[in-house]
Amino acid sequence: MRTLTQKAAMVFGVVFLLVGILGLFGAWGIAASRSYGGSRAYHRTGAVIYLVLVVLAFIDATTFGLVPIGDNDIWLHAILAIGLGYFGFIHREVGVPDNS
């Protein structure tokens, strides 16, 4: 039976896979949902990546001329960082040993 953390990794993975441009990140989420430790690592890494994007958007919203990540993208990345961070750093499953 899958834990809530594993189910969340699957949901994030499917959503990111459907978005298309984040296909590799989505495929990683689906693969990570197979184990509790993999799910936690996926959520932690994703939260840090999206948090870096939020901070970077405040420094330079055009990502130094590469890709615009300002405006409403800041909110999207912040919400994703919070959601991923919750399952990666805060949420604890009952009956599952936390070896990370």
C-alpha positions as a Markdown table, in Angstrom:
| # | Residue | x | y | z |
|---|---|---|---|---|
| 1 | Met | 0.0 | 0.0 | 0.0 |
| 2 | Arg | 1.4 | 3.4 | -1.0 |
| 3 | Thr | 1.9 | 6.1 | 1.6 |
| 4 | Leu | 0.5 | 9.6 | 1.2 |
| 5 | Thr | 4.0 | 10.9 | 0.4 |
| 6 | Gln | 4.3 | 8.3 | -2.4 |
| 7 | Lys | 0.9 | 9.2 | -3.7 |
| 8 | Ala | 1.8 | 12.9 | -3.7 |
| 9 | Ala | 5.0 | 12.1 | -5.7 |
| 10 | Met | 2.9 | 10.3 | -8.2 |
| 11 | Val | 0.4 | 13.2 | -8.5 |
| 12 | Phe | 3.2 | 15.8 | -8.9 |
| 13 | Gly | 4.9 | 13.6 | -11.4 |
| 14 | Val | 1.8 | 13.1 | -13.6 |
| 15 | Val | 1.0 | 16.8 | -13.5 |
| 16 | Phe | 4.6 | 17.8 | -14.5 |
| 17 | Leu | 4.6 | 15.1 | -17.2 |
| 18 | Leu | 1.4 | 16.5 | -18.6 |
| 19 | Val | 2.8 | 20.0 | -18.6 |
| 20 | Gly | 5.3 | 18.8 | -21.1 |
| 21 | Ile | 8.3 | 21.0 | -20.7 |
| 22 | Leu | 8.9 | 19.5 | -17.3 |
| 23 | Gly | 8.6 | 15.9 | -18.6 |
| 24 | Leu | 11.8 | 14.6 | -17.1 |
| 25 | Phe | 10.9 | 16.1 | -13.7 |
| 26 | Gly | 7.5 | 14.4 | -14.1 |
| 27 | Ala | 9.0 | 11.1 | -15.1 |
| 28 | Trp | 11.3 | 11.3 | -12.1 |
| 29 | Gly | 8.3 | 11.9 | -9.8 |
| 30 | Ile | 6.5 | 8.8 | -11.1 |
| 31 | Ala | 9.6 | 6.7 | -10.7 |
| 32 | Ala | 10.2 | 8.1 | -7.2 |
| 33 | Ser | 6.7 | 7.2 | -6.1 |
| 34 | Arg | 7.7 | 3.6 | -6.0 |
| 35 | Ser | 9.5 | 4.0 | -2.6 |
| 36 | Tyr | 9.1 | 6.2 | 0.4 |
| 37 | Gly | 12.7 | 7.3 | 0.4 |
| 38 | Gly | 12.6 | 8.1 | -3.3 |
| 39 | Ser | 9.4 | 10.1 | -2.8 |
| 40 | Arg | 11.0 | 12.2 | 0.0 |
| 41 | Ala | 14.1 | 12.9 | -2.0 |
| 42 | Tyr | 12.0 | 13.9 | -5.0 |
| 43 | His | 9.9 | 16.3 | -2.9 |
| 44 | Arg | 13.0 | 17.8 | -1.2 |
| 45 | Thr | 14.9 | 18.3 | -4.4 |
| 46 | Gly | 11.9 | 19.8 | -6.1 |
| 47 | Ala | 11.2 | 22.2 | -3.3 |
| 48 | Val | 14.7 | 23.5 | -3.3 |
| 49 | Ile | 14.7 | 23.9 | -7.1 |
| 50 | Tyr | 11.4 | 25.9 | -7.0 |
| 51 | Leu | 12.6 | 27.9 | -4.1 |
| 52 | Val | 15.7 | 28.9 | -6.0 |
| 53 | Leu | 13.5 | 29.9 | -8.9 |
| 54 | Val | 11.5 | 32.2 | -6.6 |
| 55 | Val | 14.6 | 33.8 | -5.2 |
| 56 | Leu | 16.1 | 34.2 | -8.7 |
| 57 | Ala | 12.9 | 35.8 | -10.0 |
| 58 | Phe | 13.2 | 38.5 | -7.4 |
| 59 | Ile | 16.9 | 39.1 | -8.4 |
| 60 | Asp | 16.3 | 39.1 | -12.1 |
| 61 | Ala | 12.9 | 38.3 | -13.5 |
| 62 | Thr | 14.3 | 37.5 | -17.0 |
| 63 | Thr | 16.8 | 34.9 | -15.7 |
| 64 | Phe | 19.6 | 37.0 | -17.1 |
| 65 | Gly | 17.9 | 37.1 | -20.6 |
| 66 | Leu | 17.3 | 33.3 | -20.8 |
| 67 | Val | 13.7 | 32.7 | -19.7 |
| 68 | Pro | 11.3 | 35.1 | -18.1 |
| 69 | Ile | 10.3 | 33.8 | -14.7 |
| 70 | Gly | 8.8 | 36.9 | -13.2 |
| 71 | Asp | 5.2 | 38.1 | -12.7 |
| 72 | Asn | 2.8 | 35.3 | -11.8 |
| 73 | Asp | 5.4 | 32.6 | -12.3 |
| 74 | Ile | 6.8 | 33.7 | -8.9 |
| 75 | Trp | 3.5 | 32.7 | -7.2 |
| 76 | Leu | 3.3 | 29.4 | -9.1 |
| 77 | His | 6.9 | 28.5 | -8.2 |
| 78 | Ala | 6.3 | 29.5 | -4.6 |
| 79 | Ile | 3.2 | 27.4 | -4.3 |
| 80 | Leu | 5.0 | 24.4 | -5.8 |
| 81 | Ala | 7.9 | 24.9 | -3.5 |
| 82 | Ile | 5.5 | 24.9 | -0.5 |
| 83 | Gly | 3.7 | 21.8 | -1.6 |
| 84 | Leu | 6.8 | 19.9 | -2.4 |
| 85 | Gly | 8.5 | 21.1 | 0.7 |
| 86 | Tyr | 5.6 | 20.0 | 2.9 |
| 87 | Phe | 5.9 | 16.4 | 1.7 |
| 88 | Gly | 9.6 | 16.5 | 1.6 |
| 89 | Phe | 10.5 | 18.1 | 4.9 |
| 90 | Ile | 7.4 | 18.3 | 7.2 |
| 91 | His | 4.9 | 15.5 | 6.6 |
| 92 | Arg | 5.7 | 12.2 | 8.4 |
| 93 | Glu | 4.0 | 8.9 | 7.6 |
| 94 | Val | 2.7 | 6.8 | 10.6 |
| 95 | Gly | 4.4 | 3.4 | 10.7 |
| 96 | Val | 7.1 | 4.3 | 8.1 |
| 97 | Pro | 10.7 | 4.6 | 9.5 |
| 98 | Asp | 12.3 | 7.9 | 8.6 |
| 99 | Asn | 15.8 | 6.9 | 7.5 |
| 100 | Ser | 16.6 | 10.2 | 5.7 |
